Amino acid sequence: MDNIPNKKITIEQLDELFNNLREEGQWDLSKPLLWGYYFSDADPNKLQSVIPKIESMGYSIVNIFQAKKEVETEADSFYLHVEKVEIHNSKSLDKTNDDFYIFALKNGLDSYDGMDVGPVEQ
């Protein structure tokens, strides 16, 4: 899926992410990790409205939070943070990102903003 509107994260960037994670050796990439994903919108109610759909896809809701403003006159922006324990490689993460770009578009959200990763808390 190369023609996804608003796609910002490329497979090359994901390859680099996984290479860096392997080099750091902090986590075993063959084991489940906690992946966080972020959606943004100026209206927190729109983010709230997609929560049932996200949960039905197996993701847990972390929170909705207001972005810090660089300048006081900036418009308000809010983020929905969701997470799931899963195993990824660059290809599978690219597919998840593509799905989320499409999800944001279909649900009228301003954007899918990307992901982060960390260890699974024991």
DSSP file (Angstrom, degrees, kcal/mol; ACC not computed):
  #  RESIDUE AA STRUCTURE BP1 BP2  ACC     N-H-->O    O-->H-N    N-H-->O    O-->H-N    TCO  KAPPA ALPHA  PHI   PSI    X-CA   Y-CA   Z-CA
    1    1 A M              0   0    0      0, 0.0     3,-0.3     0, 0.0    97,-0.0   0.000 360.0 360.0 360.0  88.5    0.0    0.0    0.0
    2    2 A D        +     0   0    0      1,-0.2     2,-0.3    96,-0.0     5,-0.1   0.644 360.0  67.7 -93.5 -16.0    2.1    2.9   -1.2
    3    3 A N        +     0   0    0      2,-0.0    -1,-0.2     0, 0.0     0, 0.0  -0.255  63.1 140.6-102.5  47.4   -0.7    5.3   -2.0
    4    4 A I    >   -     0   0    0     -2,-0.3     3,-1.6    -3,-0.3    98,-0.0  -0.790  53.7-122.0 -91.1 122.2   -1.8    6.0    1.5
    5    5 A P  T 3  S+     0   0    0      0, 0.0     3,-0.1     0, 0.0   100,-0.1  -0.326  92.4  10.4 -61.4 143.1   -2.7    9.7    2.1
    6    6 A N  T 3  S+     0   0    0      1,-0.2     2,-0.4     2,-0.1   106,-0.1   0.587  83.0 160.1  67.4  12.1   -0.8   11.4    4.9
    7    7 A K    <   +     0   0    0     -3,-1.6    -1,-0.2     1,-0.2     3,-0.1  -0.535   4.7 161.9 -69.4 121.7    1.7    8.4    5.2
    8    8 A K        +     0   0    0     -2,-0.4     2,-0.7    -3,-0.1    -1,-0.2   0.664  50.6  74.6-112.7 -25.5    4.7    9.8    7.0
    9    9 A I        -     0   0    0     85,-0.1     2,-0.1     4,-0.0    -1,-0.1  -0.828  68.8-158.9 -99.6 115.8    6.5    6.7    8.3
   10   10 A T     >  -     0   0    0     -2,-0.7     4,-1.8     1,-0.1     5,-0.1  -0.463  29.9-115.4 -92.3 162.8    8.3    4.8    5.6
   11   11 A I  H  > S+     0   0    0      1,-0.2     4,-2.7     2,-0.2     5,-0.2   0.843 118.0  58.3 -62.3 -33.3    9.5    1.2    5.5
   12   12 A E  H  > S+     0   0    0      2,-0.2     4,-2.1     1,-0.2    -1,-0.2   0.899 105.2  48.9 -64.5 -39.7   13.0    2.5    5.3
   13   13 A Q  H  > S+     0   0    0      2,-0.2     4,-2.3     1,-0.2    -1,-0.2   0.880 112.0  49.0 -65.8 -37.1   12.5    4.4    8.6
   14   14 A L  H  X S+     0   0    0     -4,-1.8     4,-2.6     2,-0.2     5,-0.2   0.894 108.1  53.2 -70.2 -38.8   11.1    1.2   10.2
   15   15 A D  H  X S+     0   0    0     -4,-2.7     4,-2.4     1,-0.2    -2,-0.2   0.929 111.1  47.7 -57.8 -44.0   14.1   -0.8    8.9
   16   16 A E  H  X S+     0   0    0     -4,-2.1     4,-2.7     2,-0.2    -2,-0.2   0.904 109.5  53.1 -64.0 -42.2   16.4    1.7   10.5
   17   17 A L  H  X S+     0   0    0     -4,-2.3     4,-2.5     1,-0.2    -2,-0.2   0.941 112.1  44.3 -57.4 -49.0   14.3    1.6   13.8
   18   18 A F  H  X S+     0   0    0     -4,-2.6     4,-2.4     2,-0.2    -2,-0.2   0.873 111.9  52.6 -68.0 -36.5   14.6   -2.2   14.0
   19   19 A N  H  X S+     0   0    0     -4,-2.4     4,-2.6    -5,-0.2    -1,-0.2   0.928 111.5  47.3 -61.7 -44.0   18.4   -2.1   13.1
   20   20 A N  H  X S+     0   0    0     -4,-2.7     4,-2.5     2,-0.2    -2,-0.2   0.907 111.4  50.3 -63.2 -42.4   18.9    0.4   15.9
   21   21 A L  H  X>S+     0   0    0     -4,-2.5     4,-1.5     1,-0.2     5,-0.6   0.898 112.3  47.8 -63.5 -39.7   16.9   -1.7   18.3
   22   22 A R  H  <5S+     0   0    0     -4,-2.4    -2,-0.2     2,-0.2    -1,-0.2   0.927 112.1  49.2 -65.1 -44.9   18.9   -4.8   17.4
   23   23 A E  H  <5S+     0   0    0     -4,-2.6    -2,-0.2     1,-0.2    -1,-0.2   0.889 110.2  50.2 -63.3 -40.2   22.2   -2.9   17.7
   24   24 A E  H  <5S-     0   0    0     -4,-2.5    -1,-0.2    -5,-0.2    -2,-0.2   0.829  90.7-157.0 -68.0 -30.1   21.3   -1.5   21.2
   25   25 A G  T  <5 +     0   0    0     -4,-1.5    -3,-0.1    -5,-0.2    -4,-0.1   0.690  48.7 131.7  64.1  18.8   20.4   -5.1   22.2
   26   26 A Q      < +     0   0    0     -5,-0.6     2,-0.3     1,-0.1    -1,-0.1   0.874  69.6  25.9 -70.6 -37.7   18.1   -3.7   24.9
   27   27 A W  S    S-     0   0    0     -6,-0.4     2,-0.9    92,-0.0    -2,-0.1  -0.939  79.7-116.4-129.9 149.8   15.1   -5.9   24.0
   28   28 A D    >   -     0   0    0     -2,-0.3     3,-1.8     1,-0.1    -6,-0.1  -0.764  24.1-160.0 -82.3 108.5   14.7   -9.3   22.3
   29   29 A L  T 3  S+     0   0    0     -2,-0.9    59,-0.3     1,-0.3    -1,-0.1   0.586  86.6  66.1 -71.0  -9.1   12.8   -8.4   19.2
   30   30 A S  T 3  S+     0   0    0     57,-0.1    -1,-0.3     2,-0.1    57,-0.1   0.535  96.6  69.0 -86.1  -5.9   11.6  -12.0   18.8
   31   31 A K  S <  S-     0   0    0     -3,-1.8    57,-0.2     1,-0.1    55,-0.1  -0.748 101.3 -82.3-109.0 158.2    9.6  -11.7   22.0
   32   32 A P        -     0   0    0      0, 0.0    88,-0.4     0, 0.0     2,-0.3  -0.304  47.3-173.6 -61.0 139.5    6.5   -9.6   22.6
   33   33 A L  E     -A   86   0A   0     53,-2.4    53,-2.4    86,-0.1     2,-0.8  -0.853  33.2-100.6-125.7 164.2    7.0   -5.9   23.3
   34   34 A L  E     -AB  85 118A   0     84,-2.6    84,-1.8    -2,-0.3     2,-0.5  -0.789  39.6-165.8 -90.8 110.4    4.6   -3.1   24.3
   35   35 A W  E     -AB  84 117A   0     49,-2.6    49,-2.1    -2,-0.8     2,-0.4  -0.851   0.9-160.8-100.9 128.0    3.8   -1.1   21.2
   36   36 A G  E     -AB  83 116A   0     80,-2.7    80,-2.1    -2,-0.5     2,-0.3  -0.863   4.4-165.9-108.1 144.0    2.1    2.3   21.7
   37   37 A Y  E     -AB  82 115A   0     45,-3.0    45,-2.6    -2,-0.4     2,-0.4  -0.961   5.1-151.1-131.8 146.6    0.2    4.1   18.9
   38   38 A Y  E     -AB  81 114A   0     76,-2.4    75,-3.3    -2,-0.3    76,-0.8  -0.966  11.0-176.5-129.4 131.5   -0.9    7.7   18.7
   39   39 A F  E     -AB  80 112A   0     41,-2.1    41,-2.7    -2,-0.4     2,-0.3  -0.921  15.3-156.0-117.4 147.4   -3.8    9.4   16.9
   40   40 A S  E     +AB  79 111A   0     71,-2.9    71,-1.9    -2,-0.3    70,-0.7  -0.933  19.7 155.8-128.4 152.8   -4.4   13.2   17.0
   41   41 A D  E     -A   78   0A   0     37,-2.1    37,-2.6    -2,-0.3    68,-0.1  -0.957  45.3-125.6-163.6 153.7   -7.3   15.5   16.5
   42   42 A A  S    S+     0   0    0     -2,-0.3    34,-0.1    35,-0.2    37,-0.1   0.707 101.8  62.9 -73.1 -19.9   -8.3   19.0   17.5
   43   43 A D    >>  -     0   0    0      1,-0.1     4,-1.2    35,-0.1     3,-1.0  -0.913  66.2-163.0-112.1 110.0  -11.5   17.6   19.0
   44   44 A P  H 3> S+     0   0    0      0, 0.0     4,-2.4     0, 0.0     5,-0.1   0.781  90.1  64.7 -62.7 -24.1  -11.0   15.2   21.9
   45   45 A N  H 3> S+     0   0    0      2,-0.2     4,-2.0     1,-0.2     5,-0.1   0.844  98.1  53.6 -67.1 -32.7  -14.6   14.0   21.5
   46   46 A K  H <> S+     0   0    0     -3,-1.0     4,-0.8     2,-0.2    -1,-0.2   0.896 110.1  47.5 -66.9 -38.9  -13.7   12.6   18.0
   47   47 A L  H >< S+     0   0    0     -4,-1.2     3,-0.8     1,-0.2     4,-0.5   0.919 111.0  51.4 -65.5 -42.6  -10.9   10.7   19.6
   48   48 A Q  H >< S+     0   0    0     -4,-2.4     3,-1.2     1,-0.2    -2,-0.2   0.878 103.6  59.9 -59.5 -38.2  -13.2    9.4   22.3
   49   49 A S  H 3< S+     0   0    0     -4,-2.0     4,-0.3     1,-0.3    -1,-0.2   0.740 102.1  51.4 -67.9 -23.2  -15.7    8.3   19.7
   50   50 A V  T <X S+     0   0    0     -3,-0.8     4,-2.3    -4,-0.8     3,-0.4   0.540  82.1  94.8 -90.7  -5.3  -13.2    5.8   18.0
   51   51 A I  H <> S+     0   0    0     -3,-1.2     4,-2.9    -4,-0.5     5,-0.3   0.902  81.6  52.0 -54.9 -47.0  -12.3    4.1   21.3
   52   52 A P  H  > S+     0   0    0      0, 0.0     4,-2.0     0, 0.0    -1,-0.2   0.899 111.0  48.9 -58.2 -37.7  -14.8    1.2   20.9
   53   53 A K  H  > S+     0   0    0     -3,-0.4     4,-0.7    -4,-0.3    -2,-0.2   0.915 112.4  47.4 -66.4 -42.4  -13.5    0.5   17.4
   54   54 A I  H ><>S+     0   0    0     -4,-2.3     5,-1.7     1,-0.2     3,-1.0   0.923 112.1  49.9 -64.4 -44.1   -9.9    0.5   18.6
   55   55 A E  H ><5S+     0   0    0     -4,-2.9     3,-1.8     1,-0.3    -1,-0.2   0.873 104.9  57.6 -63.5 -36.1  -10.8   -1.8   21.5
   56   56 A S  H 3<5S+     0   0    0     -4,-2.0    -1,-0.3     1,-0.3    -2,-0.2   0.703 100.7  59.1 -68.0 -17.1  -12.6   -4.2   19.1
   57   57 A M  T <<5S-     0   0    0     -3,-1.0    -1,-0.3    -4,-0.7    -2,-0.2   0.380 127.0-100.6 -89.7   2.2   -9.3   -4.5   17.3
   58   58 A G  T < 5S+     0   0    0     -3,-1.8     2,-0.3     1,-0.3    -3,-0.2   0.576  79.3 132.5  94.0  10.2   -7.6   -5.7   20.4
   59   59 A Y      < -     0   0    0     -5,-1.7     2,-0.3    25,-0.1    -1,-0.3  -0.697  49.4-134.2 -96.8 148.7   -5.9   -2.5   21.6
   60   60 A S  E     -C   83   0A   0     23,-3.0    23,-2.5    -2,-0.3     2,-0.5  -0.773  19.6-123.3 -97.7 145.6   -6.0   -1.1   25.1
   61   61 A I  E     +C   82   0A   0     -2,-0.3    21,-0.2    21,-0.2     3,-0.1  -0.767  26.8 177.8 -89.4 128.1   -6.6    2.6   25.7
   62   62 A V  E     -     0   0A   0     19,-2.9     2,-0.3    -2,-0.5    -1,-0.2   0.894  55.4 -65.7 -90.0 -59.2   -4.0    4.4   27.6
   63   63 A N  E     -C   81   0A   0     18,-1.3    18,-3.0     2,-0.0     2,-0.5  -0.982  29.9-110.6-175.2 171.6   -5.4    7.9   27.6
   64   64 A I  E     +C   80   0A   0     -2,-0.3     2,-0.3    16,-0.2    16,-0.2  -0.993  44.2 174.5-115.0 129.6   -6.4   11.0   25.7
   65   65 A F  E     -C   79   0A   0     14,-2.3    14,-3.0    -2,-0.5     2,-0.4  -0.960  32.8-111.5-138.3 155.6   -4.2   14.0   26.5
   66   66 A Q  E     -C   78   0A   0     -2,-0.3    12,-0.3    12,-0.2     2,-0.1  -0.693  36.3-119.9 -86.4 134.3   -3.7   17.5   25.3
   67   67 A A        -     0   0    0     10,-3.2    10,-0.3    -2,-0.4     2,-0.2  -0.419  29.7-107.8 -70.2 145.6   -0.5   18.2   23.4
   68   68 A K        -     0   0    0     -2,-0.1     2,-0.4     8,-0.1    -1,-0.1  -0.531  35.4-125.8 -70.8 140.3    1.9   20.8   24.9
   69   69 A K        -     0   0    0     -2,-0.2     3,-0.1     1,-0.2    -1,-0.1  -0.725  13.1-158.4 -91.9 136.7    1.9   24.0   22.9
   70   70 A E  S    S+     0   0    0     -2,-0.4     2,-0.4     1,-0.3    -1,-0.2   0.865  91.3  24.9 -72.5 -39.3    5.1   25.5   21.6
   71   71 A V  S >  S-     0   0    0     -3,-0.1     3,-2.1     1,-0.1    -1,-0.3  -0.986  81.1-129.0-129.3 137.4    3.3   28.9   21.4
   72   72 A E  T 3  S+     0   0    0     -2,-0.4    -1,-0.1     1,-0.3    -2,-0.0   0.776 107.1  58.8 -57.6 -28.7    0.3   29.9   23.6
   73   73 A T  T 3  S+     0   0    0      2,-0.0    -1,-0.3    -3,-0.0     3,-0.1   0.531  80.4 114.0 -82.5  -4.7   -1.6   31.0   20.5
   74   74 A E  S <  S-     0   0    0     -3,-2.1     3,-0.1     1,-0.1    -5,-0.1  -0.303  76.5-102.5 -62.7 149.1   -1.4   27.6   18.8
   75   75 A A        -     0   0    0      1,-0.1    -1,-0.1    -6,-0.0     2,-0.1  -0.371  44.4 -94.4 -67.7 152.0   -4.7   25.7   18.4
   76   76 A D        -     0   0    0    -34,-0.1     2,-0.4    -3,-0.1    -1,-0.1  -0.408  43.4-172.1 -66.2 143.7   -5.4   22.9   20.9
   77   77 A S        -     0   0    0    -10,-0.3   -10,-3.2    -2,-0.1     2,-0.3  -0.997   3.2-161.7-139.3 139.9   -4.5   19.4   19.8
   78   78 A F  E     -AC  41  66A   0    -37,-2.6   -37,-2.1    -2,-0.4     2,-0.4  -0.883   3.7-149.8-124.4 152.8   -5.2   16.2   21.5
   79   79 A Y  E     -AC  40  65A   0    -14,-3.0   -14,-2.3    -2,-0.3     2,-0.6  -0.957   6.3-151.4-124.1 140.8   -3.8   12.7   21.3
   80   80 A L  E     -AC  39  64A   0    -41,-2.7   -41,-2.1    -2,-0.4     2,-0.6  -0.962  17.9-160.4-105.0 121.8   -5.3    9.2   21.8
   81   81 A H  E     +AC  38  63A   0    -18,-3.0   -19,-2.9    -2,-0.6   -18,-1.3  -0.920  15.7 171.6-106.9 121.9   -2.6    6.8   23.0
   82   82 A V  E     -AC  37  61A   0    -45,-2.6   -45,-3.0    -2,-0.6     2,-0.3  -0.858   8.2-167.8-123.5 160.5   -3.4    3.1   22.5
   83   83 A E  E     -AC  36  60A   0    -23,-2.5   -23,-3.0    -2,-0.3     2,-0.3  -0.979  12.3-177.2-149.5 162.4   -1.2    0.1   23.1
   84   84 A K  E     -A   35   0A   0    -49,-2.1   -49,-2.6    -2,-0.3     2,-0.7  -0.963  30.4-121.7-158.0 140.3   -0.9   -3.6   22.4
   85   85 A V  E     +A   34   0A   0     -2,-0.3     2,-0.3   -51,-0.2   -51,-0.2  -0.782  57.0 137.1 -85.2 118.3    1.7   -6.3   23.4
   86   86 A E  E     -A   33   0A   0    -53,-2.4   -53,-2.4    -2,-0.7     2,-0.5  -0.969  54.3-111.7-155.7 166.3    2.9   -7.8   20.1
   87   87 A I        +     0   0    0     -2,-0.3     2,-0.3   -55,-0.2   -57,-0.1  -0.923  41.7 177.2-105.0 129.9    5.9   -9.0   18.1
   88   88 A H        -     0   0    0     -2,-0.5     2,-0.3   -59,-0.3   -57,-0.1  -0.926  22.1-171.6-130.5 156.0    6.8   -6.9   15.1
   89   89 A N     >  -     0   0    0     -2,-0.3     4,-2.5   -59,-0.0     5,-0.3  -0.766  53.5 -88.0-125.0 179.9    9.4   -6.6   12.3
   90   90 A S  H  > S+     0   0    0     -2,-0.3     4,-2.0     1,-0.2     5,-0.1   0.876 126.9  49.0 -61.1 -36.6    9.6   -3.7    9.9
   91   91 A K  H  > S+     0   0    0      2,-0.2     4,-2.0     1,-0.2    -1,-0.2   0.927 113.3  44.6 -69.0 -44.9    7.1   -5.2    7.5
   92   92 A S  H  > S+     0   0    0      1,-0.2     4,-2.2     2,-0.2    -2,-0.2   0.878 114.7  49.3 -68.8 -35.6    4.5   -6.1   10.1
   93   93 A L  H  X S+     0   0    0     -4,-2.5     4,-2.8     2,-0.2    -1,-0.2   0.875 108.4  53.9 -70.1 -35.9    4.8   -2.7   11.7
   94   94 A D  H  X S+     0   0    0     -4,-2.0     4,-2.7    -5,-0.3    -2,-0.2   0.905 109.1  49.1 -62.0 -41.2    4.5   -1.0    8.3
   95   95 A K  H  X S+     0   0    0     -4,-2.0     4,-2.6     2,-0.2    -2,-0.2   0.921 111.4  48.8 -64.1 -44.6    1.3   -2.9    7.7
   96   96 A T  H  X S+     0   0    0     -4,-2.2     4,-2.3     2,-0.2    -2,-0.2   0.930 112.0  49.1 -61.1 -45.3   -0.1   -1.8   11.2
   97   97 A N  H  X S+     0   0    0     -4,-2.8     4,-2.6     2,-0.2    -2,-0.2   0.930 110.5  50.5 -59.5 -45.5    0.9    1.8   10.4
   98   98 A D  H  X S+     0   0    0     -4,-2.7     4,-2.3     1,-0.2    -2,-0.2   0.927 109.8  50.7 -57.7 -45.4   -0.8    1.6    7.0
   99   99 A D  H  X S+     0   0    0     -4,-2.6     4,-2.5     1,-0.2    -1,-0.2   0.893 111.8  47.9 -59.0 -40.3   -4.0    0.2    8.7
  100  100 A F  H  X S+     0   0    0     -4,-2.3     4,-2.6     2,-0.2    -2,-0.2   0.854 107.9  53.6 -73.5 -34.5   -3.9    3.1   11.2
  101  101 A Y  H  X S+     0   0    0     -4,-2.6     4,-2.1     2,-0.2    -2,-0.2   0.940 113.9  43.7 -60.0 -45.5   -3.4    5.8    8.6
  102  102 A I  H  X S+     0   0    0     -4,-2.3     4,-3.1     2,-0.2     5,-0.2   0.905 111.8  53.7 -66.0 -42.2   -6.5    4.4    6.8
  103  103 A F  H  X S+     0   0    0     -4,-2.5     4,-1.9     1,-0.2     6,-0.2   0.929 109.6  47.8 -57.4 -47.3   -8.4    4.1   10.1
  104  104 A A  H  <>S+     0   0    0     -4,-2.6     5,-2.6     1,-0.2     4,-0.2   0.918 114.1  47.3 -61.4 -43.5   -7.7    7.8   10.9
  105  105 A L  H ><5S+     0   0    0     -4,-2.1     3,-1.4     1,-0.2    -2,-0.2   0.945 112.9  47.3 -63.1 -49.6   -8.8    8.8    7.5
  106  106 A K  H 3<5S+     0   0    0     -4,-3.1    -1,-0.2     1,-0.3    -2,-0.2   0.790 114.6  47.6 -64.3 -28.2  -12.0    6.7    7.5
  107  107 A N  T 3<5S-     0   0    0     -4,-1.9    -1,-0.3    -5,-0.2    -2,-0.2   0.300 113.3-115.1 -99.7   9.8  -12.9    8.0   11.0
  108  108 A G  T < 5 +     0   0    0     -3,-1.4    -3,-0.2    -4,-0.2     2,-0.2   0.737  60.9 152.6  69.5  24.1  -12.3   11.7   10.2
  109  109 A L      < -     0   0    0     -5,-2.6    -1,-0.2    -6,-0.2   -68,-0.2  -0.544  54.8-120.7 -83.8 154.1   -9.3   12.1   12.6
  110  110 A D  S    S-     0   0    0    -70,-0.7     2,-0.3     1,-0.2   -69,-0.2   0.916  79.8 -35.3 -59.8 -43.9   -6.7   14.7   11.9
  111  111 A S  E     -B   40   0A   0    -71,-1.9   -71,-2.9    -7,-0.1     2,-0.5  -0.991  40.6-115.1-169.6 161.0   -3.9   12.1   11.8
  112  112 A Y  E     -B   39   0A   0     -2,-0.3   -73,-0.3   -73,-0.2   -11,-0.0  -0.958  35.0-167.8 -98.0 126.7   -2.3    8.9   12.9
  113  113 A D  E     -     0   0A   0    -75,-3.3     2,-0.3    -2,-0.5   -74,-0.2   0.496  33.6-103.2-104.3  -4.8    1.0   10.2   14.4
  114  114 A G  E     -B   38   0A   0    -76,-0.8   -76,-2.4   -17,-0.1    -1,-0.3  -0.767  34.4 -80.3 120.5-164.6    3.1    7.1   14.8
  115  115 A M  E     -B   37   0A   0     -2,-0.3     2,-0.3   -78,-0.2   -78,-0.2  -0.845  17.1-158.2-140.9 167.6    4.3    4.6   17.5
  116  116 A D  E     -B   36   0A   0    -80,-2.1   -80,-2.7    -2,-0.3     2,-0.3  -0.913  14.8-146.3-141.1 171.9    6.7    3.9   20.3
  117  117 A V  E     +B   35   0A   0     -2,-0.3   -82,-0.2   -82,-0.2    -2,-0.0  -0.992  20.7 156.6-144.2 148.0    7.9    0.7   21.9
  118  118 A G  E     -B   34   0A   0    -84,-1.8   -84,-2.6    -2,-0.3     2,-0.1  -0.937  45.1 -69.0-156.3 177.7    9.0   -0.5   25.3
  119  119 A P        -     0   0    0      0, 0.0     2,-0.5     0, 0.0   -86,-0.1  -0.360  51.2-105.0 -73.4 155.9    9.4   -3.5   27.4
  120  120 A V        -     0   0    0    -88,-0.4     2,-0.3    -2,-0.1   -35,-0.0  -0.705  39.0-121.9 -78.5 125.1    6.3   -5.4   28.6
  121  121 A E              0   0    0     -2,-0.5    -1,-0.0     1,-0.1    -3,-0.0  -0.513 360.0 360.0 -70.4 131.4    6.0   -4.6   32.3
  122  122 A Q              0   0    0     -2,-0.3    -1,-0.1     0, 0.0    -2,-0.0   0.451 360.0 360.0 -86.5 360.0    6.1   -7.8   34.5
